[in-house]
Amino acid sequence: EAGVAQSPRYKIIEKRQSVAFWCNPISGHATLYWYQQILGQGPKLLIQFQNNGVVDDSQLPKDRFSAERLKGVDSTLKIQPAKLEDSAVYLCASRQVKDTQYFGPGTRLTVL
Amino acid sequence: KQEVTQIPAALSVPEGENLVLNCSFTDSAIYNLQWFRQDPGKGLTSLLLIQSSQREQTSGRLNASLDKSSGRSTLYIAASQPGDSATYLCAVIYGGATNKLIFGTGTLLAVQP
């Protein structure tokens, strides 16, 4: 069974530029999560989708971050404009009902 | 506020040693607790999941315990190997429906050959 796929794996941008990350969850997983992991910290939940609806986006900085999950499968996370403090690893995870979360390899973002 | 703390932040041990990683959480109304392993450049791999009604879980050389009343969990690794070198993350789960994970800051483990 294929795992959670993410792209790109690495991205370097200048501050105030825009960037987008893509996630393809495990087939059949209705729930999808985006986490931000700053160096030296544990992952922090940004947004959770159930199919294509948002369940929790309480910690998503909505003035610059946006996410969508069209058709309840793939998801994109966008940052516009990026700030220095957005440098982090962005992790995507997916889950079936009553199962654990499965994580992708992450996208490492560096904002210069 | 729901917070998770892990001690120590980093640990270096010689191969073969038994070791204990600690996790504490402020809100004892947890649904489950989960231990993950994170290797550089890779995602998180689930090691053990303890349901709130359980006291411990075991998998191979790993044993995790949970004491809800004191807000603590420990991960015991027996006979450590260089391949165990990684960051270990503890996460508490509040609310079974959303399965929301609150992570600790992790313990960076280095096992020296």
Boltz contact constraints between the chains, C-beta under 6 A:
constraints:
  - contact:
      token1: [A, 41]
      token2: [B, 105]
      max_distance: 6.0
  - contact:
      token1: [A, 42]
      token2: [B, 89]
      max_distance: 6.0
  - contact:
      token1: [A, 42]
      token2: [B, 103]
      max_distance: 6.0
  - contact:
      token1: [A, 42]
      token2: [B, 104]
      max_distance: 6.0
  - contact:
      token1: [A, 42]
      token2: [B, 105]
      max_distance: 6.0
  - contact:
      token1: [A, 42]
      token2: [B, 106]
      max_distance: 6.0
  - contact:
      token1: [A, 43]
      token2: [B, 103]
      max_distance: 6.0
  - contact:
      token1: [A, 55]
      token2: [B, 98]
      max_distance: 6.0
  - contact:
      token1: [A, 100]
      token2: [B, 46]
      max_distance: 6.0
  - contact:
      token1: [A, 100]
      token2: [B, 49]
      max_distance: 6.0
  - contact:
      token1: [A, 103]
      token2: [B, 43]
      max_distance: 6.0
  - contact:
      token1: [A, 103]
      token2: [B, 44]
      max_distance: 6.0
  - contact:
      token1: [A, 104]
      token2: [B, 43]
      max_distance: 6.0
  - contact:
      token1: [A, 105]
      token2: [B, 42]
      max_distance: 6.0
  - contact:
      token1: [A, 105]
      token2: [B, 43]
      max_distance: 6.0
  - contact:
      token1: [A, 106]
      token2: [B, 43]
      max_distance: 6.0
